[in-house]
Amino acid sequence: MQNLHDLSAALENALGILEEEEREQAESCLRWSRRLTADSLDQQEQRHARIELARLSELLGRRRTQAMPYAALGRAALAEHHGDTRSRDEFLRRAYDQLLLLGL
């Protein structure tokens, strides 16, 4: 199983498959995922990051198939932040499975 950092890198390289609005949301999801898992945020910043990441994950999860791995990344980052490694690993697996289905 690969980690959030590796998945973020793979998804950053795949941004070109998305339409403009989806790409903007996916880029934001990548940024918030990295910030939240960096553990350098104070409590208020963490709260804001969690809210934004949950919002983006929900929006991306309702988009076309190409956006689904980004939604899974956001959910994996939220799970890791909360110490839920089982859920994190499941979301990571889903994201990689979705990338494979997309041929990436």
GUKOLBA-285961 format. One record per residue: residue number from 0; residue in one letter; x, y, z of N, C-alpha, C, CB in turn. Coordinates in steps of 0.001 Angstrom, whole numbers, plus 500000, padded with zeros to 6 digits. Glycine has a CB too. Example, Ala and Ser with C-alpha at 12.3 -4.5 7.8 and 13.67 -1.06 7.14 Angstrom:
// GUKOLBA-285961
0,a,513190,494310,507800,512300,495500,507800,513200,496700,507800,511308,495527,509046
1,s,512850,497750,507080,513670,498940,507140,512900,500030,507870,514084,499402,505725
***
This chain:
// GUKOLBA-285961
0,m,500859,498811,500000,500000,500000,500000,500895,501240,500000,499028,500005,501241
1,q,500623,502146,499104,501374,503376,499047,500766,504378,500020,501400,503938,497615
2,n,501416,505527,500164,500979,506491,501168,500351,507735,500531,502156,506896,502048
3,l,499913,508653,501376,499266,509875,500901,500187,510722,500042,498779,510690,502072
4,h,501458,510781,500407,502413,511578,499645,502539,511050,498212,503788,511574,500340
5,d,502675,509721,498084,502791,509111,496761,501512,509311,495946,503104,507615,496892
6,l,500371,509163,496592,499100,509365,495901,498958,510814,495456,497924,508969,496806
7,s,499327,511757,496316,499261,513178,495947,500104,513458,494708,499734,514063,497115
8,a,501299,512888,494669,502181,513092,493516,501556,512512,492250,503560,512450,493769
9,a,500996,511316,492355,500363,510689,491191,499179,511512,490708,499909,509262,491528
10,l,498388,512019,491642,497215,512802,491270,497604,514172,490718,496293,512968,492471
11,e,498674,514736,491221,499135,516013,490682,499522,515851,489205,500340,516551,491505
12,n,500152,514732,488892,500539,514451,487507,499332,514176,486611,501486,513265,487465
13,a,498202,513813,487195,497007,513457,486422,496005,514599,486299,496331,512272,487051
14,l,496333,515780,486790,495379,516894,486760,494890,517221,485349,496011,518127,487369
15,g,495684,516930,484348,495324,517254,482973,494103,516522,482444,496465,516965,482093
16,i,493684,515463,483108,492510,514719,482632,491200,515387,483037,492542,513295,483166
17,l,491286,516386,483903,490088,517020,484437,489704,518267,483648,490294,517377,485896
18,e,488409,518564,483653,487939,519823,483085,488311,520949,484043,486395,519790,482825
19,e,488222,522185,483577,488732,523335,484326,488178,523441,485755,488410,524598,483576
20,e,486858,523384,485909,486276,523534,487250,486700,522385,488164,484740,523598,487164
21,e,486685,521180,487629,487128,520019,488414,488602,520143,488780,486887,518715,487633
22,r,489400,520616,487833,490836,520760,488073,491097,521738,489219,491550,521236,486793
23,e,490378,522844,489225,490539,523823,490309,490192,523204,491657,489658,525060,490056
24,q,489108,522459,491712,488719,521801,492960,489733,520731,493350,487323,521181,492827
25,a,490226,519983,492376,491215,518941,492653,492524,519553,493150,491470,518094,491395
26,e,492937,520662,492560,494155,521343,493029,493987,521807,494467,494495,522545,492121
27,s,492821,522346,494783,492544,522769,496167,492548,521568,497103,491184,523504,496255
28,c,491972,520469,496663,491951,519248,497468,493381,518762,497747,491136,518142,496751
29,l,494226,518801,496735,495633,518415,496919,496316,519320,497947,496391,518475,495572
30,r,496108,520637,497814,496733,521593,498755,496255,521362,500189,496421,523045,498332
31,w,494930,521243,500376,494387,521061,501721,494808,519718,502313,492860,521166,501696
32,s,494882,518697,501501,495328,517381,501991,496753,517461,502514,495236,516320,500872
33,r,497597,518117,501756,499000,518262,502183,499109,519098,503456,499838,518905,501064
34,r,498358,520187,503503,498419,521052,504689,497926,520326,505939,497588,522321,504464
35,l,496810,519612,505796,496224,518946,506957,497132,517853,507493,494868,518362,506600
36,t,497781,517119,506622,498620,516006,507073,500024,516450,507448,498698,514948,505999
37,a,500355,517722,507258,501685,518227,507615,501828,518457,509125,501966,519530,506867
38,d,500730,518509,509853,500740,518707,511306,501395,520005,511748,501440,517564,511960
39,s,501398,521012,510880,501984,522293,511270,500924,523384,511433,503017,522727,510238
40,l,499674,522986,511478,498580,523939,511603,498135,524058,513050,497404,523526,510720
41,d,497740,525279,513434,497172,525423,514770,495735,524895,514738,497218,526919,515250
42,q,495087,524897,515880,493762,524283,516001,492726,524918,515070,493281,524382,517433
43,q,492736,526240,514974,491772,526925,514107,492047,526611,512637,491821,528447,514343
44,e,493322,526592,512257,493676,526260,510876,493307,524812,510547,495178,526488,510641
45,q,493490,523917,511513,493106,522518,511303,491611,522396,511062,493515,521660,512507
46,r,490845,523114,511841,489388,523080,511688,488988,523564,510304,488706,523937,512769
47,h,489569,524672,509875,489270,525212,508556,489693,524223,507459,489976,526571,508360
48,a,490855,523622,507616,491344,522646,506635,490408,521438,506560,492776,522189,506996
49,r,489943,520956,507694,489022,519808,507711,487718,520142,506998,488730,519371,509156
50,i,487188,521331,507278,485929,521752,506653,486095,521862,505138,485456,523103,507239
51,e,487156,522526,504701,487394,522697,503266,487635,521358,502577,488586,523625,503033
52,l,488409,520500,503206,488712,519205,502605,487468,518322,502519,489801,518497,503406
53,a,486647,518357,503537,485391,517587,503499,484473,518126,502404,484671,517640,504877
54,r,484403,519431,502274,483566,520059,501245,484056,519678,499849,483564,521595,501408
55,l,485355,519796,499625,485916,519470,498320,485772,517990,497990,487375,519867,498267
56,s,485977,517144,498985,485837,515707,498769,484414,515359,498358,486226,514933,500033
57,e,483459,516008,498985,482053,515773,498634,481761,516255,497213,481120,516482,499637
58,l,482228,517453,496878,482006,517987,495529,482661,517106,494465,482550,519419,495427
59,l,483898,516722,494694,484612,515902,493715,484000,514508,493602,486091,515794,494092
60,g,483471,514005,494701,482838,512699,494690,481553,512669,493880,482556,512263,496090
61,r,480995,513828,493608,479761,513924,492814,480037,514249,491350,478842,514984,493403
62,r,481293,514380,491020,481695,514743,489657,481828,513511,488778,483016,515516,489674
63,r,482457,513729,487640,482715,512632,486710,483694,511636,487330,483268,513170,485371
64,t,483800,510500,486720,484654,509425,487210,486097,509884,487408,484614,508252,486249
65,q,486590,510751,486540,487980,511198,486631,488280,511945,487923,488309,512079,485456
66,a,487272,512500,488563,487479,513261,489797,487450,512379,491047,486424,514340,489916
67,m,486986,511153,490917,486827,510282,492088,488118,510029,492875,486266,508971,491649
68,p,489274,509838,492222,490493,509614,493012,490849,510809,493905,491659,509311,492084
69,y,490509,512011,493469,490793,513205,494264,489889,513248,495502,490601,514483,493409
70,a,488640,512838,495336,487728,512749,496477,488259,511729,497481,486296,512364,496013
71,a,488743,510595,496971,489283,509555,497856,490530,510053,498579,489610,508279,497055
72,l,491367,510840,497902,492547,511422,498554,492120,512309,499722,493388,512239,497538
73,g,491146,513174,499494,490675,514055,500566,490156,513271,501751,489590,514979,500051
74,r,489410,512230,501472,488868,511401,502559,489982,510639,503276,487821,510411,502009
75,a,490989,510202,502537,492130,509513,503165,492903,510471,504074,493076,508927,502083
76,a,493078,511703,503638,493776,512693,504462,493001,512996,505735,494004,513982,503671
77,l,491677,513118,505613,490852,513347,506801,490941,512163,507759,489387,513595,506400
78,a,490901,510954,507224,491001,509760,508071,492353,509711,508776,490793,508483,507233
79,e,493422,510025,508047,494750,510017,508674,494832,511059,509783,495847,510276,507624
80,h,494282,512231,509523,494293,513300,510531,493595,512850,511819,493609,514569,509976
81,h,492554,512052,511673,491796,511575,512828,492365,510272,513410,490343,511369,512437
82,g,493451,509781,512836,494082,508570,513355,493386,507286,512963,494152,508644,514825
83,d,492524,507344,511970,491776,506172,511511,492537,505526,510350,490321,506565,511077
84,t,493521,504708,510675,494385,504137,509644,493646,503131,508757,495585,503466,510290
85,r,492684,502435,509308,491929,501469,508504,491160,502184,507391,490955,500663,509397
86,s,490470,503262,507728,489744,504035,506717,490708,504697,505739,488861,505097,507385
87,r,491809,505222,506260,492807,505841,505384,493273,504838,504330,494014,506360,506207
88,d,493618,503644,504772,494104,502626,503841,493039,502232,502825,494567,501395,504604
89,e,491794,502174,503259,490698,501842,502342,490537,502933,501284,489375,501654,503120
90,f,490589,504209,501691,490466,505298,500721,491664,505342,499780,490320,506637,501442
91,l,492857,505067,500296,494038,504994,499428,493866,503898,498383,495312,504739,500263
92,r,493387,502729,498825,493180,501611,497901,492171,502003,496825,492695,500351,498663
93,r,491080,502641,497244,490061,503066,496275,490641,504033,495245,488876,503724,497000
94,a,491434,504981,495726,492012,505972,494818,492922,505299,493792,492797,507035,495608
95,y,493771,504383,494247,494660,503692,493307,493868,502803,492350,495694,502850,494071
96,d,492829,502157,492831,491978,501356,491953,491331,502226,490877,490897,500632,492769
97,q,490876,503406,491286,490239,504317,490342,491252,504829,489309,489596,505499,491092
98,l,492478,505088,489754,493513,505508,488802,493797,504420,487784,494801,505879,489537
99,l,493832,503171,488251,494057,502046,487336,492932,501937,486314,494181,500733,488120
100,l,491689,502111,486771,490555,502051,485869,490599,503162,484805,489266,502142,486665
101,l,491189,504276,485185,491316,505397,484248,492534,505244,483344,491404,506715,485011
102,g,493333,504209,483586,494517,503970,482790,495691,504848,483159,494200,504157,481368
103,l,495720,505314,484399,496801,506201,484852,497745,505508,485817,496223,507439,485511
***
